[in-house]
């Protein structure tokens, strides 16, 4: 079978790209939902940091993650947005419980920009209890940046 002329999707583009918040804030928007990172089109991100702010409003929860390089607002939308009577799913309730001020969290989500501000629409958020995980995440992002992301 021949693969001639077939476009291969960049595996980085399809992944939740691990990066620092400063990278996330500096991304260039290439169209409505895609952003450019080292010349690659991406839309999903994985970040890690400490919850430094949190508020609940009109059914959605927003929280701010600080990883030492910058802060970004993250948003958890209810499953049935617009229907304020719909209860949150058990998964969403557990997610929201993990978002306490001072908690170290991993956030996976879609990059978005609202009124000029960069945000992450959260798909998953996990609390992190291992104190070494922050240093490991930093090392991993640095290695990915050197070995994978910058090799276009």
FENQUISUL-V200425 format. One record per helix or strand of 2 or more residues. SS is the DSSP state (alpha for helix, beta for strand). FROM is the first residue (numbers start at 1). LEN is the number of residues. If there is no record, write none. Layout:
ss->SS from->FROM len->LEN
ss->SS from->FROM len->LEN
This chain:
ss->alpha from->11 len->4
ss->beta from->17 len->2
ss->alpha from->21 len->6
ss->beta from->28 len->2
ss->beta from->35 len->3
ss->beta from->40 len->3
ss->beta from->44 len->14
ss->beta from->60 len->7
ss->beta from->71 len->6
ss->alpha from->90 len->9
ss->beta from->104 len->11
ss->beta from->117 len->11
ss->alpha from->133 len->17
